[in-house]
Amino acid sequence: MYRTFKYFLIILFIVVLVIPVRQITKAQEKQLSFNQVYMFGEPRILKQLPRLQGWFDGEHYLFQKQDASTNAIIKANAKTGVETIVLDFNAINSNLDEAEFSADENIAITKDYNGLLFYSSNDLFFYSVPQNKLTQLTNDKDEEVNPVLSPDGKKAAYTKNKDLYVVNVETGVETRLTNDASDVVYSGYASWVYMEEIIGRSLNYRAFWWSPNSEMIAFLRFDDSPVPEFPLYKADGVHGELEWEHYPKPGDPNPLVKMGIAHISTNKVVWIEEDEAADQYTAWPFWTPDSKELFYQVLNRGQDDLQILSANPSTGKNRLVYEEKSKTWVDFF
């Protein structure tokens, strides 16, 4: 009796195990198409994970949804999960020449999601969502480098030929904010050693920062005149090429650097007061939320004395806020 019951349990276990396996095997007999495997064809093998965009406000987060019918930035309620389309790329594409532009290939989006910035053939373009209108902002052969929208979304700043510019995205009027760029002088565009060693490669040489009220731009001006040149080998292409770069070795002079604040409405630059003869590094400015003060950091060449200063953007006057010294070294915050 016991042995019979034991054999019954074993057979039952085998049946329960084999039936799902046979069902799975039968399902696997259906071959996948080439488009499914290599071209993300429908029906999809795996669903694409949402691309999180951050928080919209204190209750909603943003993500980009892309599937067969939807390509949009979605606002989702963190508690209820209710979703609302904030920016519909498919709807925008119907108003664009998709041979040249695609909405999700924008380089920047305004904070209110009413405008998109595009870059094509060395020129900037702006698309207004409420007006369903694409406007060409620049029209020349020169490259606009590191375009950044203002916080209010009404302007874009960039460097061109190592000078700082701003363009009004509503009128298309371009304004040149600095006028002294040369082979060794750059405004809003970092010298090589600053990009490599101080502000970092992630900024891609960008050395300017919008004020929160969108009325000013803080920037660094670099003068590489005293910096010796050094040959660097660029290994691109079949044979590569030799480049000469202003590259200070230990003990060599560093670039001369000063902080400026460009006032957009008056097209004037206020220079922050500092000891231009001091051998030091100036970097990492940040604005107060009301745009009334600009904080920045200064580190001496010996890297054992760090100062955080506050500057008045209207007068250039500064004051010491914090200082840290060390017998060894200190680093930028």
Secondary structure as the mmCIF struct_conf table of DSSP 4:
data_model
#
loop_
_struct_conf.conf_type_id
_struct_conf.id
_struct_conf.beg_label_comp_id
_struct_conf.beg_label_asym_id
_struct_conf.beg_label_seq_id
_struct_conf.end_label_comp_id
_struct_conf.end_label_asym_id
_struct_conf.end_label_seq_id
HELX_RH_AL_P HELX_RH_AL_P1 TYR A 2 GLN A 28
TURN_TY1_P TURN_TY1_P1 GLU A 29 GLU A 29
BEND BEND1 LYS A 30 LYS A 30
HELX_LH_PP_P HELX_LH_PP_P1 GLN A 31 SER A 33
HELX_RH_AL_P HELX_RH_AL_P2 PHE A 34 TYR A 38
BEND BEND2 MET A 39 MET A 39
HELX_LH_PP_P HELX_LH_PP_P2 GLY A 41 GLY A 41
BEND BEND3 GLU A 42 PRO A 43
HELX_LH_PP_P HELX_LH_PP_P3 ARG A 44 ARG A 44
BEND BEND4 ILE A 45 LEU A 46
HELX_LH_PP_P HELX_LH_PP_P4 LYS A 47 PRO A 50
STRN STRN1 ARG A 51 TRP A 55
BEND BEND5 PHE A 56 GLU A 59
STRN STRN2 HIS A 60 GLN A 66
BEND BEND6 ASP A 67 SER A 69
STRN STRN3 ASN A 71 ASN A 77
TURN_TY1_P TURN_TY1_P2 ALA A 78 THR A 80
STRN STRN4 GLU A 83 ASP A 88
HELX_RH_AL_P HELX_RH_AL_P3 PHE A 89 ASN A 93
TURN_TY1_P TURN_TY1_P3 SER A 94 ASN A 95
BEND BEND7 LEU A 96 LEU A 96
TURN_TY1_P TURN_TY1_P4 GLU A 98 GLU A 100
HELX_RH_3T_P HELX_RH_3T_P1 ALA A 103 GLU A 105
BEND BEND8 ILE A 107 ILE A 107
STRN STRN5 ALA A 108 ILE A 109
TURN_TY1_P TURN_TY1_P5 LYS A 111 ASP A 112
BEND BEND9 TYR A 113 ASN A 114
STRN STRN6 GLY A 115 SER A 120
TURN_TY1_P TURN_TY1_P6 SER A 121 ASN A 122
STRN STRN7 ASP A 123 SER A 128
TURN_TY1_P TURN_TY1_P7 VAL A 129 ASN A 132
STRN STRN8 LYS A 133 GLN A 136
BEND BEND10 ASP A 140 ASP A 142
HELX_LH_PP_P HELX_LH_PP_P5 GLU A 143 GLU A 144
STRN STRN9 VAL A 145 LEU A 149
TURN_TY1_P TURN_TY1_P8 PRO A 151 ASP A 152
BEND BEND11 GLY A 153 LYS A 154
STRN STRN10 LYS A 155 LYS A 160
TURN_TY1_P TURN_TY1_P9 ASN A 161 LYS A 162
STRN STRN11 ASP A 163 ASN A 168
TURN_TY1_P TURN_TY1_P10 VAL A 169 THR A 171
STRN STRN12 GLU A 174 ARG A 176
BEND BEND12 ASP A 183 VAL A 184
STRN STRN13 VAL A 185 SER A 187
BEND BEND13 GLY A 188 GLY A 188
STRN STRN14 TYR A 189 TYR A 189
HELX_RH_AL_P HELX_RH_AL_P4 TRP A 192 GLU A 197
TURN_TY1_P TURN_TY1_P11 ILE A 198 ILE A 198
BEND BEND14 ILE A 199 ILE A 199
HELX_RH_3T_P HELX_RH_3T_P2 ARG A 201 LEU A 203
TURN_TY1_P TURN_TY1_P12 ASN A 204 TYR A 205
STRN STRN15 ARG A 206 ARG A 206
STRN STRN16 PHE A 208 TRP A 210
TURN_TY1_P TURN_TY1_P13 PRO A 212 ASN A 213
BEND BEND15 SER A 214 GLU A 215
STRN STRN17 MET A 216 ASP A 223
TURN_TY1_P TURN_TY1_P14 SER A 225 PRO A 226
BEND BEND16 VAL A 227 VAL A 227
HELX_LH_PP_P HELX_LH_PP_P6 PRO A 228 PRO A 228
STRN STRN18 GLU A 229 LYS A 234
TURN_TY1_P TURN_TY1_P15 GLY A 237 HIS A 239
STRN STRN19 GLU A 241 HIS A 246
HELX_LH_PP_P HELX_LH_PP_P7 PRO A 248 LYS A 249
TURN_TY1_P TURN_TY1_P16 PRO A 250 GLY A 251
BEND BEND17 ASP A 252 ASP A 252
HELX_LH_PP_P HELX_LH_PP_P8 PRO A 253 PRO A 255
STRN STRN20 LEU A 256 HIS A 263
TURN_TY1_P TURN_TY1_P17 ILE A 264 ASN A 267
STRN STRN21 LYS A 268 TRP A 271
HELX_LH_PP_P HELX_LH_PP_P9 ILE A 272 GLU A 273
TURN_TY1_P TURN_TY1_P18 GLU A 276 ALA A 277
BEND BEND18 ALA A 278 ALA A 278
STRN STRN22 GLN A 280 TRP A 287
TURN_TY1_P TURN_TY1_P19 PRO A 289 ASP A 290
BEND BEND19 SER A 291 LYS A 292
STRN STRN23 LEU A 294 ASN A 300
TURN_TY1_P TURN_TY1_P20 ARG A 301 GLY A 302
BEND BEND20 GLN A 303 GLN A 303
STRN STRN24 ASP A 305 ALA A 311
TURN_TY1_P TURN_TY1_P21 PRO A 313 THR A 315
STRN STRN25 ASN A 318 LYS A 325
BEND BEND21 LYS A 327 THR A 328
#
